[in-house]
């Protein structure tokens, strides 16, 4: 029996409206679970961006006061040059720090506009000869009290702190999200089964006149797909709205330099949004497919 597009659209729309309360519950469950999944993925990506500055053997960063004089900067540079424990270093003046800040927050112009080069501290990114934690800590302490130094941040301590926090939060979020996705799948399954049960006599007549299982199956599976996609698109919209609020909540990089890399680029966001859309569609389609198959096999 040939299948017409208008038939599929009509039947899908009718099914969605028939069990409206359960349909809304299914969509909301998909929405909440995918918001959590998206948040955990964005958190992981932000953590990876925040730790980029520690690549290439950088073990600690000496942040200077924004008012540090050239003599103080030169004095620290000479101390680094003269130290046999320092393999190398890179100096980031305020302009270089601002360029890095603009690159990391290229997708958040409101944050870039709120900061100027004069707000960001210059820094020395130091690569020690000995990477042992105690040795690095001892070396970094020699610069902590020097004139013009604002703070010294160690890579091992910083990265471990960020990653431990991220790992714990991500694990909790993912477990809750997976549980909610499972519940969403069950809700969609039950929605489809109720819709098919309400139309059981019509389905029996369709089978008697030669309708194939796929002819019967497609509108119901499309219903599940639509529910999953609506939930996923709602979650994507929520994440788009939440992102600038979260970034605005973060302290300024001039206050806590550590957060200057805590952001998610457009390319990563697009990938996350596409993944959420695919997961939502799969949850809806699989839940509906299982319900239809079990009903038709009875």
N, C-alpha and C positions, 0 to 999 in steps of 0.2 A: 504494500500500500504506500503510494508516494506521500511525502510529508511536505506540507506547505508552511512557509515562514509565518504567515498570518495566523495559522492554527497554533503554532508553537508559541507565538507571542501572546495570543489570546488566552491559551490554557495556562501559561506561566503566570500571567497577570491575575487571572482568576484564582489560581492556587495561592498566590501570595496574600490576597485579600481575604481568603476563606478562613485562615487561622491567624488573624492579625496579631493577637497578643503573643502567641508563641513565636511568630516570625520576628516581632520586635525584640523578644527575649534572646533569640538566636543571634540577631544582628548586634545587640548590645554586648553579648558575651564575646563574640568575635572581636568587636571594637576594643573592649577592655584588654583582652589577651594580647592583641596585636600592638596596642599602645605600649604594653609592658615589654613585648619582644623588641619593638623599635627603640624604646628607651635604653634597653640593655645593649643593643648593637651600637647606638650612638655613644653611649658611655664608653664602650670598649674602644671605639674609633678615636674618641677624644683623648683617652688615656694614651693611646699609641702616638697621637700628635704631640701630647704634652711631654713625652719622653724623647722626642726626636733630637733635642739639643744635646742629649747625652751620648749620641752615636759618635763613632770614631775615636773611642778611647778617652773621652772627656770624663773625668772623675769628680771634679768639683768646679763650682763657679763662684768667683769672687765678685759680688755686686758692690759697686761704689755708690757713694752718695751722689745725687744729681748735682750737688754743689761742690763736688770734689775739684780741687785745683789741679792745674796741669802738673805742678811739681809733685803733688801726691800721686797722680797717675803714673808719672815717670818713675817715682820712687818704687812703686809696686812692680812696675815692668822690669826695673833693674834687679829687684830682689828675685823675680822669677827667672831672669836671664842668668843670674849668678848661682842659683840653687842647683846643685848636682842631682837633686831628687826630681827635678822638673824636666820632662822630656820635651815638652813644647806647650805653647798656649796660643790662643787667639783673642785679640782685643776687639770688643764690640763697643764702639762709641754710641752716643745717643741716637745718631742718625741711622747707624747699622741696626741698632735694637728696634728702632721705629720701623725700618724696612722689613725686618723679620716679623714684627707685630702685624704690619699690614698684610703680609703674605699669609700668616696664620689665620687672620680674621678677614680675609678678602671677601667672604660671604656675609659679613656682618658690618656693613658700612656705618651703622649707628655707633658701634663700638670704636671703630677707627676714628670717627669724627669726634669722639669724646676724649681722645688721647692725642697729645702732641709729642714730638721728639723730646722736648724738655721735661716731660713727665716720666720718661723711662730712664732707669739707671744704666750707666755704662757698666761693662763687665769684662772680666778676664775668664776665659774658659780654659781650664788647665788640664793638661795630660801628664800625669806623673810617671816616673820610671817604674816604680813599684806599685802594683795595683792592689796589694794587700790592704784590707779594710783599715787595720790599725795604723799602717803606714800613711795611708791617704788621710785619715783623720788627724794624725799628728802633723802632717805637712799643712793641711788646711788651717789648723789652729794657729800656725805661725803668721797667718795673714789676717786672722779674724780681728785682732786688736790694732791693726795698723791704721794710721791716719787716713781718713777718706773712705774707709771700708764701711759699708752699710751692713752687709751680711755675707756669710759664706755657706753655700748649700752643697751638700755632698750628694753625688749621684746615687750611691748605694742606698742611703737612707731615704732619699726622696722617691726614687723609683719603687723601692720596696713598699713604702707607705702608700703611694698611689695605686700600685698594682694589687696590694692586699685589699685595700678598700674596694677597688673595682671588682676584684675576683669575688669577694663576699656578696656585694650588691648584685652582681650579674647572676651568680648562682641562685640567689633567692628569687630574683625577678624571673629568671628562665623557668624555674620549677613551678612558680605560681602561674606563669603564662602558659606553660604546657598543660597544666591541669585545667586551666580555663579553656584552652583550645579543645581539649578532650570533651569537656562539658558542652562546648559550642557544637561540636560534631554530633553529640548525642541529641541535643536540642533540635538540630536540623534534621537528623534521622527521624526523630519522633514527629516533627512537623510534617515531613513527607509521608510518613506512614499514616498519619491522621487524614491527610489530604487524599491519599489513595483509598483508605477505608471508606471515606465519605462518598467516593465515586466508584465503589467496588462493582456495583451493578453495571454502570456505564462501561467500565473496563472489561467486564465479562462479555458484554455485547460486542465491544470492539474486537475482542479476540475471536468471537464466533464469526464475525464477518471478514476475518483474515488479517487483522492488524498484527504486526510483528511486535515482539517484546520491545525492540528499540523504538518503534513508533510510539508506544505507550511510555517508555522510559524517558525519552528526551525532554519533554516539558517539565517533568518532575526534577530531573537532574539540573536543568537550567534554572529552576526555582532555587535549588540549593546553591548553585553558582552565584546567582544574583544576591542571595542573602550574604554569602561570604564576601563578595566584592563590595557590597554596601558597607559592611563592617570594616573591611580593610581600608576603603577610601575614607571613611570617617576617622579611622585611626591615623591615617596619613595627614589628614587635615588638622587633627588635634596636635600631632607632633610638629607640624609647621607653625602652629600658633604658640606651642610651648617653648620651642627653641629660643626665640629672642627673649622671652621672659627669663629663661634659665641663664642665658648669657648676661642679661642685665643684672641678674642676682649675684653673679660672680663678682668678687672684689676686683678693682682695677689692677692691671699689670704693674702700675707704678706703686701700688700698695703691697702686693704680693707677686713678685715676678714669676713665681711658679705657675700661675694660672694663665700666663700669656700664650701658652700653646694648647690650652684646653678648649678646643673647638673642633667642629666637623666640617669638612669641605663639601662643596656642592656635589662633586663626583661621588663621594662616599654616600651622601644623603640620597642621591638618585638611586644608587644601588640598593640602599636599605628600603626605600619606598617601593621599588619594583619587587623586592623579595617579599615584603608584606602583602602586596597585591597578589602575588603568586600563592603565598601560603593561605590567604583568605579564600581565594578561588578553589584551591585544592581541598581545604577543610569542608567547604560547602558542597563541592561536587562529590567528594568521596562519601561524606555523610549521606547525601541524597542517593548516590549509587548503591550503597549498602542497603538502604531502606527499600528501594525499588526492587533490587534483586531478591531480597528476602520475601517481599510481598508477592512477586511474580512466581517465585519457586514454590509457594504454598499450594 
